[in-house]
C-alpha cells in the first residue's frame, strides 16, 4: 500500500498499516480528531493562528512556516528577497574563497542538509573551477568545542599561506553568522573567537553577513553589531521556529553560497503543501504519516522512530529530523495545561551502515519502534559493481548490478525482515535526489509534526524545555566570570 504523488514522491506504508499493525479501526477512532487537525492546518495557513500557541515570552505569536514555499511580496520569501539572495550568489561566486556557516540547531542542521545534497563530502577538495567558482564551506558555531574551533582557525591560516605562495593574495573569508537573538552562546562564542583570530591574521580578509531578527524597534545584539559594523543582513523571521527555518533566509543564505537551486526547493515544498491540503487522509501525505505514527505510538507502544535514509549524504536529513520531532512533540503539558509528557523519541540511522550496528536491536529488541526508511529511486552517476575477482564466487555473485540496485536490495531485505518479526516500518521514496524532491520531503515532515501536535493536543511550535537550561546557564556563566575576575 502506498500513496504516490504526481511528482513521483511515494509514501509506502504497507509494513505500517493493516492486520497486526496500525489498523483501520485505529484510524477510525481518530476520525473526528483528524478532521479537527486538518481544519487547524487550514486556519494556520490562512491566518497563522494555532490554538493555544504562545511565544517563549508568553505573547500571542503567529505560525508562518506554511507560508514559506509561496514566493509573494509581503511573504517571508518574496521576489525581492530572492533577488537579494541572487546578489549574494553573484558576490560569493568567484569573489569569496571560504564561507564559514555559523549556527546551531535549525541554523546548522538545515544548512548541513542543503550542503550535503548539493556538495557532498569532498567539495572543499575540488578546485575552484570544479566548484564552478563557488567557495569552500566549513561549519562552526554548533558546539563550544575549543579543539575543533582552533583547528578551523589554524586550517584557514594554512589555506592563507598556500594562497599567498601561489597567487600572492589574501584569503577571502565570509563568516555567515546566524542567530535570532545574537546572544546564542554556542554560535556567538565561536563567532567571536574566529572573527578575532582571522581579523588579526595578516593574510586573511574577513567579511561578515548577519542573519538575525530584522526587528528595528527592538534590535537584537547581532542586529546592533551589524548596523554598527556595516555588515549585510538577512532575516531570521518571526513566526518560524528554528527547526522550520531551512525554508527561510536562515537556510537559503547558505544555499545561495553553494549554487543550490532555491526556486526548485521552494517549488517542491509548495507542491507538497498543496497535496497536504487534501482532506482525504489517503491522499494527504502529512496527515497520513502523522496519523499512522501517532496510532503506532498511542495504541501499539511504538513510540521510538528510527529515521533511516539509505545513502551517506542523507544522514543529515535524519539529524535535521531529530530536532524537528523532538522539539515539536516532546512536551510535558498539553494545550489545556494538563501534564501528559507526550513525545516520540527520534533516533538517527543510515543505511546500509547501521544495518551492521543497530539492526540487531531493531529486529529483536523491544517492540517500541517504527523504522522510517528514505530511498532514492534513481541515483545520478550510478556505478556498476565489476567482476574484478571472478575466481572468488561470493564476490562474483554481487557483480553486474549497480551500487544503487544493491543498496535497494539491502533496504528491502531489511524492511522484509523487520516486517516478518512484527517490526513496523515505512518508506519515503524520492524519484531523484535533487532540490525539488528534497523540498517535498522536508516540508512533508514539517507538516506532519504540525498534524501530530493537534492529534496529541500539544503545541508543536513552542520549546519551553529548551528555555529551562538557558535560564540556568546564564547565571552560571556570570558566576564563572566573576570568580575568574576575583582571582
N, C-alpha and C positions, 0 to 999 in steps of 0.2 A: 504494500500500500504506500502510495506516495502522492505528494502534491507537487505538481510541476507548473511553473510559470511560463509565460510566452518567451521569456528571455532564456529559458533553459535551466534556470535555478530550480533545484529539486530538494524537497524535504521527504526523505524516505523514513517512515515511521513504522514499518512493518514489524520490527522487533521491539516496539514500544507499546503497540495497541493491538488488542484482540484477546482471545481466550488465554488466561493465565498471565495477562499483562494488564495494562490500563484498559478497562472495558467500556463498552457503550453505556452501561449503567452508571459507571463512574462519571463520565462526561455529562450524562443526562442529569445527574444530581447537581451539577453546576450550571444548568441551563439558564436560570434566572440571573445568577451571578455573572455569567459570561455576557448576557445582554447588557447588564449594568456596566460591566467593564468596557464593552465596546462603545456604549454611549459616552462613557467618561473619556475615551480616546477622541471621540468626535468633538466633545466640548473642549478638550485640551487643544486640539488643532485649531478650533475656531476662535477661542478666547485666551488660551494659555492657562486657564484655570484648572487646577486639580484639587478636589475636595480635601480640606484639612492640611494642605501643604503650606508651610511657612519657611522663611529663610532661617539661617542659623541665628539671626538676631531676633527671631520671633515675629518678623513682619511678613505680611502677605507678599508672595512672590510668584510671578508667572513662571510657567514651564514652557520653554520655547524651542526645545530641541527638534520637535516635529516640523518647525518652520525652516530649519537649516537647509534642506535639499532644494528649496524653492528660491531661485535667484531673482529677487524683485527689489526695486527701490523701497527703502523703508524696512526691509528684512535684514536679518543678521548677515546673510550673504546677498549682495546686490551687484548689479552690473558695475557700479563704481568701485566696490570693494574688490571684485575680481580684476579690475583694471590695475588697482594698486598692487595686487599680488603678481600680476604680469610684469609690472615695473620692477618688482623685487627679483623676479626671474631674470629679467634683462640686465639688472645690476650685477647679480652674482655670477652670471654666466660669462666666463672669460675675464672677470674682474676680481673675483674673490677666490683665494686658494683653499681656504678651510672654513667650514661652518661648524661651530660647536653649539649644538642644541641643548639648552639648559632648562630642565623642568623635571617635575616629579609627578607621580600619579598619572592622571589623564594627559598632562602636559609632556609626559615621557612615553607612556605606553602606546597611545595612539600614534604618535610620531614614529615610534620604532616599527609599528606595523607598516606604515607607509614606506619607510626606508627599506625594510626587508623585502617587501613585494617589488618595489621599484629597482632597488640597487643590489641587494644580495650581500653576501659576506665579504666579497673581495673588491668591492667598489673602490676603496681607498688605495688598492694596489694597481689600479688601472692608470694609464696615462691620462692627461687632461683631454687629449683628443679622443681617447676611448670613452671618456665620460662626457663627451660632447660639450666640453667647456665648463661643465658643472663642477663645483668644488668637492673636495673630500668632506666627509661628515663624521663628527665624533659626538658622543652623548656624554653629558655630565649633569650634575645637579640632582641626580636621582638617588644619591646616598651621600652621607657625610663621611667619606672614606679618604683619609689623608694619603694613603698609598696610591690609590687609583687617580686621585686628583693631581698628586705630584708627578705621577707617571705621564699624565696627559701634558702637563706643563713642560716636562723635560723632552717629551716627544716633539712637541711643537717647536721648541728651541732647536732641536736637532734638524727638524724639517727646514727651519730658517737657515741654518748653517749650510745645508745642502743647496738650497736655492741661491744663497749668496755666492757659493762657489761656482755654480753652473750658470746662473743668469744675472748675477751681480745686482740683485734687487731684494727688497724686503718681502717677507711672507705676509700676505694679507689675510687676516683672520676676522671673521664676523661672529660675534657672540650673540646668539638668538636666545635671550633670557625671557622665560615665560613664568609669570607669577601674577595671579589676580591681585593680591594684596601688595606684593613687593616685599612681604615680610616672611615668606616661606623659608624656614630655617635651612632646609636641605639645599634648596636651589640657590638662595641668595648667599649662603656661606661659600659655596663653590664658586659662584659668580665673582664675589669679591676677591677670593684668593687667586682665581685665574686671571681676572681683569688686572689686578695689581701686578702680578708677575709678568704678564705679557706687555703691559704698558712700560715696564722698566727694562724690558729686553730690547736692545737697540736694533735687532734685525727683524722686528715684527711690528706691523701696523695693525692697530685694533680698531674695529668699529663695532657698535652695539645696536641691536634692534630690540626694543622693549615690547613685549606682548603682555598687556595688563588691563585692568579695569579702565575703560575710557572715560569714566565719570569726571567731569571737570570741576564740579562743585565740591565733591569730597574726594580729593585726589589721593591716590594710593602713594605709598613710598616710592614705588618704581615709576609711577606717573610723574611725580615731582622731580625725580632724578632725570627722567627722560627729557622733560621740559628744560630743566636747568642745563643739561649737557648737550641738548640739541639732537638727541637720538631719535630716529624714526620710530613710530609707534604703530602697533596693531592691537586689536581688541580681544580681551577675554570677556565675552558678552555676559550680561545679566541673563538669568533665566535658563542657563545651560550649565549644568554641573560638570565638573572636570571630566568625569568618565564618559560624557557625551560630546566633548569638545573636539574630537577628531574631525567633525564636520564643520568646524568654525576656523577662524584665523589661527587658533592655537595649533591645530594640525596643518592647516593649509599654508602657513608661512614656511614650514619645513618642506611641505610638498612643492612649493614654488622654488625652493633652493635646489631641488633634485630633478626637476623636469617631470614631476608626476602629473598625470592628466586629471586636473581638478574638476573640469567640466564633466568628464565621464564618471568620475567618482560620485559627484553630486547627482548626476542623472540616474545612476544605479540606485542611490538612496531614494530619489524621488519616485522612481518606478516601483520600488519596493513599498514605499509609503502608500502609493495608490492601490497596490494589491492588498495592503493591510486595512484598507477602508471597506473591504467587502464584509458584510455582516454574516456571511456563511462561514462558519468555523473551518469547513473543509476546503475553503478557497482562500483563507486568510492565514499566511504562514506564521505570523507573530502570535495571533490568538490561538492557533492550534498548538504551536510549540509551548506556549505558556500553560495552556490547559493540560496538556499531556504531562509536562514536567511537574506541575502543581499536584495533579491527581496521583502521579507516581510517588510523590513525596508524602502527601497527606493520607492517602488511602493504602499505600503499599510500603511505606517506610523507606523509599529510595530518595533520601534527602542529600545525597552527595552527587554532584555532577562532574564527571571527568571529561573535560574538553580535550579531545584528541584528534587534531588535524593530522593528516598524512602528508608530510613534506616539511623539510627543515625550516624553510622561510615562512611557514605558517605558525611556528611555535609562538611568535609574538602575538598572534591573534588570540591564542589561548591565554597568554599572560594579560592581554588587554581585557579579555572576557572575565578573568578572575576579579578584577576591580569592579567591573560593571555589575556582576551578580552579587558580590559580597557587599558593596556599599549600598546598592539599591534595595536589597531584600533582607539583609541581616539586621533586623530591628527588634528591640526589646518590647516596644509598645505599639499597639495598633492605632488607628486613627481616632478611636474613642478614648485613648489613654489607658486601655487595659493591657496588662502585661501578657505578652504572647510569646516572646523570644522566638520569633519566626526567622527562618532563613535556611536555604540550601547551601551546603558547603561546596565551593568550586575547587577543582584540582587541575593542575597543568599536566598534560602529557603530550607526546608527539609520536606518531607512527612513522616508521616501524621501530624507532629507538626504544620506546617504552614497552613494546611487546616483550622485550628482553629484560625488563626491570620491574614493571608494575603489573603486567597482565596476570601473573600468578594470583595477586590479590584480587584483581577484577574478576577472575574466573572462579576462584574458590573461597574468597574471603566473605565477609558479611554481605548479606543481601540488602545493601543500603545504597547502591549506586546506579546511576544511569550513565552509560558511556556514550558521549556525543561525538561522532566522527565528523570530519570535514574532508572531502576529497575533491580533487581537480580532475575533470573528465579528460581534458586534452592539454598536455604539457607542451610548452614551447621547447624546441631544441631537445627532443627526447633522444635517448641513447639506446642502442641495441646492445644487449649483453652478448659478446662474441664467444665463439667456441675456441677459446685460447688454448685449452688443455684437453684435447679430445680423448686422450688416454685416461683421464680422470672422469669416470662415468657420472659421478654425482655432480661435478661441475658442468659436464657436457649437457646434462639434463636441464639445466637452467638457462642454457644459451639459446639464442634465436628469438627471444622475446625482448621487448623494450623494458627499460627500467620502470616506466610508469605502469606497464602491464603487470610486472612483478609486484610493484607497490600495491596495486589494487587487489591482486590475488591475496596478498598478505592481509590487507584490511578486511576483505570479505571473509577470509578464513577466521580472523579474529571475531568479526561480528557473528558468524555462524556458530563458533564455539561458545561464545557468550550466551547466545540465544538458546543453545541446546542445554544450558545449565541454569535456565531461569534468570539470566542476567539481562536487564533491559538495556537496549542501545538503539541509536537512531543515527541518521547520516544526512548532512547537508552536502549537496553536490553542486559545485560551480563548474560551468562549461569550460572556462579558462581562468587562469589566474591573471586578472587584469584589473584596472581601476574600477571599471563599471561593476563587475561582479563582486569585487571587494566591498564597494559601496552598498550593494544589495545585502550582503551578509552582515556587515556591521550594523546597518540600520535595522535589519530584521531582529537582531539580537537585542538592540536597544529598545525597540518597540515591544519585544517580548517581555522584558522586565517591567515595562510600564503596565502591560496587561496583568502580569502576575502580582504586581503590587496591589492592584484592585481586587484580584481574587483573594489575596491574603489579607486585605484590608490594612495594609501598611503603606506608609509614604515612601514610594520608590525614589524620591527626588531629594531627600534630605540625608544627612550623615552625622547625626548627633554624637555617635560614638567616636568619630574622628576628632571632634572638638574637645572631648574629655581629656585626652592625653595632652592636647595643646595647652589647655588651661593649667595643667600641672607642670608642663615643661618650661613655660615662660619664667615663672618664679624660680625654678631650679637653676636656670641659666643665669638669672640675675644674681642669685646667691653665689654661684660659682665665680662669677666675675668679681663680686665684692670680696670674696675670700682671697682671690688672686691679688687684688689691689692692696689688701691688708698686709700681705707678706712683705 
